């Protein structure tokens, strides 16, 4: 308790630092959301909208849906787009939608039934069979898309992994079909907590066999609902499926299948092209190229209707992906609140191709703890000892170093160092210390003012008892006016009245009225004294006897006048040279006669002195 009373700012600084140290260890979603907001701000500064662009998006947009009909379209239309794009000689094509079941076509189904019957009856050479078989082939849109994919030999298809508890045996049976397309060289495979799918939604076998490769399109959302990362690998039935963006990048770079390697929770190697540092879940922190529209986009309708020259696709990565409402929901990212899935994939590919990696080092958490411990010493032991201006400057400098340093490391070096907890610790710590110092200073000031006020009150009362009323009033005006002081000042005003200094008494009452205009009868007294000061004449006449009437008792004031320590009660007699009064000592309640002598204006100085000496001898 003693240290709390003596050093409250130190205790406050240490307490706030301890709170933030605990919060940094257990992590709070609200503070993590603040860190993500700051992450998004820094990402906006790191974006390069005009950077190198090897990616083209063929967009299934609202305009295409309006002109070609509602989704889903016949797969022959998708096959036609693959053929048009392939005519431009792209490096790789990504179809960003999954056809997990055969197309529903009632005409094709009926023709298939009929041809099967005719085959059983041996009527395969008839003209009717040939016509039906040719019609069935024309209606077989799955076969058209399969042929387009196989002919291009550069199409990557997506798969989706479900993290459901019950695995689907039907899907598990398809595992051999994807073994050849999964990642082979994986180290640290026994890592715990790695994302694993229990079920897989994949293209139909015909498409799967014709494809150049597969990649999962699972989205990794952060706690605030935004997408900032791409999960490069997903575990499924002992296999490791690369992400859609990773597979497209590897194919674009013509990397052999065995050159794609991974150390789970640490890195992914694209052969000798790039060594990608990942999070503990093998996630890539996407370096977004820019806001929505940062990549070249062509409408699907324009592509299939030859409104786009094929050579725009030459040597490019071409993503066929929907952005039309109702097909795939857009996602919120650091650079766009509603980014189409195709652009998200394009940003991930762009990061991989251009080696624009954002890394969160493994020592990031301990760096945050170290910053908190360092700041705790500054907050608790340095800031409380500094003057207000110096303390504010030190706070601003530290805040600038923390924020500016993190921005520099993120933008220039691609290092994400989390500083939300240290920054909040510094802000709350500084505010707490400054507030406590302010209150401590105000308390000390009030104490000093109280002691000074008490000293002035005692001096004022001392001067008042000695009859030095002007000096008393000067001291008493320095004391805060409370109920007790109003009584003291009122008595001072009465003392001025007793001495017949009505102007000064009125000044005292007016001073009281500034704080309490209804205190006792100061309003009435002030008016009487002001009237008296306007009608009475003060000066030598009071002493020389030139005034008419009784100069002591003949006034408007109801306060008995005093001569020395005696209160003048009444007049006993009046002669040619002076007046005799009845006086009373209020301390001992003793009465006495007080004789006064008037020295008129007709006397010379020497004569007046002789008369004074004679008066004192007779008294």
Steps between C-alpha positions, in 0.01 A plus 500: 500500500787736569638469149149555361477827689854609424529381138148460356619563142757219525241257633253605228762457225596154622134394538408609147810329360413178683147506359625539143766234553227253598280609209789453256550146627135390493400711193166685481294504179419870535867599516586255222232669288677833559826341387329375184371854432854631526618208283251606231625859520859386446395265220344794319838674513677189369266443203636544147205552262742568212723199567587224251191322373508146360144418604180548302147439629219386273212628706158335510341832587143622527504616139597152379224338707244743361602426141569125521230397745482411865768295672591215478571511130533194275847357535541525126519876551783460751670263252470766231665758727789259570547453125495877436750566777725213397512645149692794649772265634486577874745336738230358730121521540312481830128417502386634838183291549443134581290263286465221754211328324409418141289761325126450522373466139168322454539469121843345534374263769211375285723452196749309715228264615387438143848445361579258783189300410594493130853390589364208697282404204790526257355784299812715508529511121159645436456858377275577795769391746766709326272807498415452865866443588605818320221698669606361837858611438378848409309517827787358708634828641718322756686326220548832319650660810714191563636517145566872529692448826692205357584682177628807680704288744549808718184519710512488881177414681395580857396269782339586834577329830245465777612480860195293598535233766347220293698409191326400181601150393392575144741791480774307679479242227609764252827558682712304247386744231665791677816333628689598186382857534587547871822628655756225560799654675375610843708532817385544858182312405424407862428862594190529716209733435561510125187566289354170382199426284282200574309520176581631154281653232681440173431508124349195337762233411502589130595859572745396769692271264512762226623780727859616533461515874272581792509749783273562794294821520436502875504853638679583827300766682648700785308561825359828363358330190757634255730298274869580524663163436503202267532154654762355267454138613209297630527149642258239369515127565877514547547707185584870472299702252654829382287811478351600167731802482810295590426236237440762230825676592701177490350410161568849366866463602516155329619341823518120509262338749783386727646854523206621709606428860377605840602508865167519676461802726816662366535535123409388151763476225416569136809316379779754470256777407390597849517398864171610653492561874164392645308507825459200732212386278702538179315817407627772269431856614375640169666818376204663325586668175236764552127559534231330293576532130879482539521221240403494133150369459302402192133415493422133437239602243757702306748211500261233368364742239846585362492862618837449669809421295648164607855638520414686824528161671840406356738383771259598778329335790131513411239465773141427399307606806154639584429840654129516415262528792365171631774269368785550748494738792778762495737522796623788710874566474741771621472688170135438404187437702343287223768326295398225254651158564687513169681818605587347836664208320673741262647695793635181655659397168645850456662478844655163418621597154654831606633370834303769680476317829380631834656302781404476864823385665488229763646739756221756446316404822815525710590830338162631616565373854843665500350830384240482778768435764718782369209743490395400850832634632459822305139549609556417866843651570578760232183683399386579858830682566482721194334836468169506314643638173800267503278205591264581211793529260640165618158338456464641147851382413441146627165481321660619178782247531257213561257585221757636256732205556224245443385682184856509365561130570167404342516719191872474425595159640171311496526428875180499701582587860189532715510818709139551610560385856818709553337806341187472715718438805695819425184706445316378810817505707581858401142616564496324837833642613421852378158491666643384832776760482242766430287400796805474723610846387152642554479338842837648597397835361172492692687402815748783454219741424317378808803554717555843343132584550516406866811715545330799336189448713701498822694809394179678404339425835816611679503832313129542571546461876779756485273746324694485169188438299639583156781247539248248636272544198796461266591163655145372536428559130765235421303235686231296315159624607299233681229527765753560776689765304179686424448542877859618541464757223163614635662572837774693321234714335345568839842607631526745211158636596608541860789707379261694282683394182174439316647482148735223602226316685289516185794359300517201737127434467520525121785246502279263700212561258716379210487155661163513678278801433239384755738459794343647813411867451793612283266630231323737741823605668670573170217730390502688835875543495501621140232760587694608807821535298319725254352735770769507772823690476812341636837656561629764733151614604449185702808581708470877501133518599371684200228243433156542639341251744675207663783376284501154663141409575322706238542257205292254299694199623350293778841375609630663815816698434822422683771722641794274567359195673193681629160491334327837510155445654357850529574867549525617866550866440615766263694815569657782309829315451386140458265208571500239779384147409416189699729222386512127579785251479326190350767265630461578871160671478631813671359847426688828498460859391675604184572868458567640156651833412447693178789688351347758270645647187562834673789369708860524391714193523678619816171592667347167410797319651468697826126420516567129442752486785259685730222255400711195582601648839136558590398154383 
